[in-house]
Amino acid sequence: MSERSIFTKSVHAGDDHTSHFGALSVPIYPASTFAFSDADEGAAIHNEEKDGYYYGRLGNPTQRALEAGVAELENGEQALALASGMAAVSAAVFTLVKAGEHIVAPQSMYSTAINFFNHVRERFGIETTFIDATDAENYRAAVQPNTRLFWIETPTNPLVLITDIEAVVRIAREHSIKTIADNTFATPFNQRPLELGVDAVIHSATKYLGGHSDLTAGVLVGSGEVVEAARQGANKYYGGNIAPQVAWLVIRGIKTLALRMERHNANAFAIANMLGDHPRVEAVFYPGLASHQNHEIAKRQMPGGFGGMIGFDLGTVERGKAFANAIKLCTLATSLGGVETILQHSASMTHATIPREDRLKAGISDGLIRLSVGIEDVDDLIDDITQALDVT
Ligand SMILES: Cc1ncc(COP(=O)(O)O)c(C=O)c1O
């Protein structure tokens, strides 16, 4: 039988009709503890000689159903669901790197991930070299004898920069270095980094996997070696486990992932083209545009589409704020990946407390707008964005 489409997989990933009385919707198991029939069974489950559950922090059938589904969608051997995207970031790093070792990571990516890498340097002696990850060769140039991990985020938050995953994996393998890719912006609908050779993928499931701006969650998915080490280490000791109620919401969100992504992709493509032609817009960042610096790489490694995230520059802080204040249908808010169109003006919101010079160094220009294009009617969105551009 040929491999099933991602549209089918989104609906059925992780299906198990042999358990839970055949319930099509996996039940929520809120139990924090599970009874054993006798001491031998308790010992066997604790020692992982027998499949089962014993304590809420270490998993439950709802969490396991989510993990099975994400593993199938990303084509990973195993997955570990966690309480947030940052719990997935920290679980991945603390699983693969220890004090005195070294990471190479993009200089432009999700700001809290950058802050996390700086934090672990100060607190735990794990050094990170930040590079321009739009050129894979910069990973090679940053390798040290103690480098253990190449961190990849593609497309990046907020500039939608693209890293060539296969090229980074090739360099990593030459040096026996592990690779992790943050696939939050792309989702497995658009891009599957495990198929390109990375050891593991992380997601902020808060975004497209959940898809409805109503939960906070994360996932680590990849080789059994990495995921199992994270389950037995970082998850157990740092306790960033996902709540079963939230795991259930993510499962429900994933059922429409393919449908939503198809629409996010189409809407964003149309809006990016409109913005590219608009005289009041100084620059547009969208990997689907031929003008994007790494458009050819994006075309190759994002077969499903270019995603729902767009960056565009209105030139000044004043014009950025005026645009943010003028939108009516779109919502001014942080976060992304939900069904509704959300935007933020980075200089006056997420990066407001960062000195201008540092902000510009990170590529966050004064008038940068980050747009998370939702699944509304594209003409309604274009009407709203156009009327807001008219008053900037
Ligand atoms: C690319 C990316 N990775 C990781 C995270 C962290 O996820 P969370 O907010 O769920 O902890 C975010 C959050 O915005 C993100 O955009």
PDBQT file of the ligand as one rigid body, heavy atoms in Angstrom, charges set to zero:
ROOT
HETATM    1  C1  LIG A 401       9.763  28.985  16.935  1.00  0.00    +0.000 C 
HETATM    2  C2  LIG A 401       9.348  28.831  18.361  1.00  0.00    +0.000 A 
HETATM    3  N1  LIG A 401       9.894  27.875  19.112  1.00  0.00    +0.000 NA
HETATM    4  C3  LIG A 401       9.580  27.714  20.416  1.00  0.00    +0.000 A 
HETATM    5  C4  LIG A 401       8.660  28.550  21.030  1.00  0.00    +0.000 A 
HETATM    6  C5  LIG A 401       8.347  28.359  22.477  1.00  0.00    +0.000 C 
HETATM    7  O1  LIG A 401       7.086  27.772  22.629  1.00  0.00    +0.000 OA
HETATM    8  P1  LIG A 401       6.134  27.983  23.897  1.00  0.00    +0.000 P 
HETATM    9  O2  LIG A 401       5.736  29.416  23.915  1.00  0.00    +0.000 OA
HETATM   10  O3  LIG A 401       5.011  27.015  23.645  1.00  0.00    +0.000 OA
HETATM   11  O4  LIG A 401       6.935  27.619  25.105  1.00  0.00    +0.000 OA
HETATM   12  C6  LIG A 401       8.047  29.557  20.288  1.00  0.00    +0.000 A 
HETATM   13  C7  LIG A 401       7.078  30.453  20.902  1.00  0.00    +0.000 C 
HETATM   14  O5  LIG A 401       6.680  31.453  20.335  1.00  0.00    +0.000 OA
HETATM   15  C8  LIG A 401       8.404  29.707  18.910  1.00  0.00    +0.000 A 
HETATM   16  O6  LIG A 401       7.865  30.661  18.148  1.00  0.00    +0.000 OA
ENDROOT
TORSDOF 0
